[in-house]
Amino acid sequence: MCDVLQGRRRLLQSLLAGPAMAARLGGEVKSMVTFSNRAHLAVIPRVRERLTWCLTEVFGCAEPVTMNVPGLSEPILAFRFPGGGAMSFEFRTDALPESDVMRGAWLEAKTDDLKGLEKAISDAGLKRISHPASDTFYCVLPGGQVLGIVASS
């Protein structure tokens, strides 16, 4: 398992170093593209209250901004995380059921209090899952989205 984790870290480091390495080796870097710190997700409507509670009480987000959008049956809720970044949720009856969302994208949150947040997540009763290629603490948000929790340093 340790070899797998080290291999995964080396792979991610090489991906992150790609443009910088190309520049150092005299290669041409035509443009820079970065992944932003915002996500928009579709979730089933019945998790709205529990998801709001989870993000405000467990993760420390402010009360969500509500966006009424023509054509949507329910408003979108947008949450800003205390250290930066945001997630918005569209409540849709045709969103993936909670049992299938784990096959989708797994997101990652950083914290300067890893043990404290892990305890808050456990105390809140959020499901914890693991992945064989990582030792990251993963939890499942109401609605089924997987969120990895890592130290910000």
C-alpha positions as CSV (number, residue, x, y, z in Angstrom):
1,M,0.0,0.0,0.0
2,C,2.8,2.4,0.8
3,D,4.3,2.0,-2.6
4,V,0.9,2.7,-4.2
5,L,0.6,5.9,-2.1
6,Q,4.1,7.1,-3.0
7,G,3.5,6.3,-6.7
8,R,0.2,8.3,-6.6
9,R,2.0,11.3,-4.9
10,R,4.8,11.2,-7.5
11,L,2.3,11.1,-10.3
12,L,0.4,14.1,-8.9
13,Q,3.7,16.0,-8.3
14,S,4.8,15.4,-11.9
15,L,1.5,16.6,-13.2
16,L,1.7,19.7,-11.2
17,A,5.4,20.3,-12.2
18,G,4.7,19.8,-15.9
19,P,4.6,23.4,-17.2
20,A,7.4,24.6,-14.9
21,M,9.6,21.6,-15.9
22,A,8.9,22.3,-19.6
23,A,10.0,25.9,-19.1
24,R,13.2,24.9,-17.3
25,L,14.0,22.5,-20.1
26,G,13.6,25.2,-22.8
27,G,10.2,23.9,-23.9
28,E,7.5,26.2,-25.0
29,V,4.5,26.7,-22.7
30,K,1.7,28.2,-24.8
31,S,-0.8,28.9,-22.1
32,M,-1.4,28.3,-18.4
33,V,-4.6,26.6,-17.3
34,T,-5.4,26.0,-13.6
35,F,-8.2,24.3,-11.8
36,S,-10.4,26.8,-10.0
37,N,-11.6,26.6,-6.4
38,R,-15.3,26.5,-7.2
39,A,-17.6,23.5,-7.9
40,H,-21.3,23.3,-9.0
41,L,-23.1,20.0,-8.2
42,A,-26.5,18.5,-8.8
43,V,-28.1,16.9,-5.7
44,I,-31.4,15.4,-4.9
45,P,-33.9,17.9,-3.3
46,R,-34.6,15.9,-0.1
47,V,-31.0,16.5,1.2
48,R,-31.3,20.3,1.1
49,E,-31.7,21.0,4.8
50,R,-29.2,18.4,6.0
51,L,-26.6,19.6,3.4
52,T,-27.1,23.2,4.5
53,W,-26.6,22.1,8.1
54,C,-23.6,20.1,7.3
55,L,-21.8,22.9,5.3
56,T,-22.6,25.6,7.8
57,E,-22.2,23.8,11.1
58,V,-19.5,21.2,10.3
59,F,-17.5,23.0,7.6
60,G,-18.0,26.5,8.9
61,C,-19.5,28.0,5.8
62,A,-21.6,31.1,6.0
63,E,-25.4,30.8,5.4
64,P,-25.8,30.1,1.6
65,V,-26.6,32.6,-1.0
66,T,-29.8,31.7,-2.7
67,M,-30.1,32.1,-6.5
68,N,-33.5,31.8,-8.1
69,V,-33.0,30.7,-11.7
70,P,-35.8,30.8,-14.2
71,G,-36.7,27.3,-15.3
72,L,-35.4,25.6,-12.2
73,S,-38.0,24.3,-9.7
74,E,-35.8,25.1,-6.7
75,P,-33.2,27.8,-6.0
76,I,-29.5,27.1,-6.2
77,L,-27.7,27.4,-2.9
78,A,-24.1,28.6,-3.0
79,F,-21.7,28.2,0.0
80,R,-18.4,30.1,0.5
81,F,-15.8,28.2,2.6
82,P,-14.1,30.2,5.4
83,G,-10.6,29.7,3.9
84,G,-11.7,30.3,0.3
85,G,-13.5,28.5,-2.5
86,A,-17.1,27.9,-3.0
87,M,-19.6,25.1,-3.8
88,S,-23.1,25.6,-5.3
89,F,-25.8,23.0,-5.4
90,E,-28.6,22.6,-7.9
91,F,-31.5,20.6,-6.4
92,R,-32.8,18.3,-9.1
93,T,-35.1,15.3,-9.0
94,D,-33.0,13.7,-11.8
95,A,-29.7,14.1,-9.9
96,L,-27.7,10.9,-9.3
97,P,-29.0,9.0,-6.3
98,E,-26.7,9.1,-3.3
99,S,-25.6,5.5,-3.9
100,D,-24.2,6.4,-7.4
101,V,-22.6,9.7,-6.7
102,M,-19.4,8.1,-5.3
103,R,-18.7,7.0,-8.9
104,G,-18.5,10.7,-9.9
105,A,-15.9,13.3,-9.1
106,W,-14.3,13.3,-5.7
107,L,-13.5,16.8,-4.4
108,E,-10.9,17.9,-1.9
109,A,-11.0,20.5,0.9
110,K,-8.0,21.8,2.8
111,T,-7.9,22.8,6.5
112,D,-5.5,24.1,9.0
113,D,-7.1,21.9,11.7
114,L,-7.1,18.4,10.1
115,K,-7.8,16.5,13.3
116,G,-10.5,19.0,14.5
117,L,-12.4,18.8,11.2
118,E,-12.1,15.0,11.0
119,K,-13.6,14.9,14.5
120,A,-16.4,17.3,13.6
121,I,-17.2,15.2,10.5
122,S,-17.2,12.0,12.6
123,D,-19.3,13.6,15.4
124,A,-21.8,14.8,12.7
125,G,-22.3,11.2,11.6
126,L,-21.1,11.7,8.1
127,K,-20.1,8.4,6.4
128,R,-16.4,7.9,6.1
129,I,-15.0,6.0,3.1
130,S,-11.5,5.1,2.0
131,H,-9.8,4.5,-1.3
132,P,-7.0,1.9,-1.8
133,A,-4.7,4.4,-3.6
134,S,-4.8,7.1,-0.8
135,D,-4.6,7.6,2.9
136,T,-6.8,10.7,2.7
137,F,-9.7,11.1,5.1
138,Y,-12.8,11.0,2.8
139,C,-16.4,11.7,3.9
140,V,-19.7,11.6,2.1
141,L,-21.8,14.8,2.1
142,P,-25.5,14.6,2.3
143,G,-26.5,14.0,-1.3
144,G,-23.6,11.5,-1.8
145,Q,-20.7,13.8,-2.9
146,V,-17.3,12.6,-1.7
147,L,-15.0,15.1,-0.1
148,G,-11.4,14.4,0.8
149,I,-10.0,16.4,3.8
150,V,-6.3,17.3,3.7
151,A,-4.0,19.5,5.7
152,S,-3.5,23.0,4.1
153,S,0.3,22.9,4.8
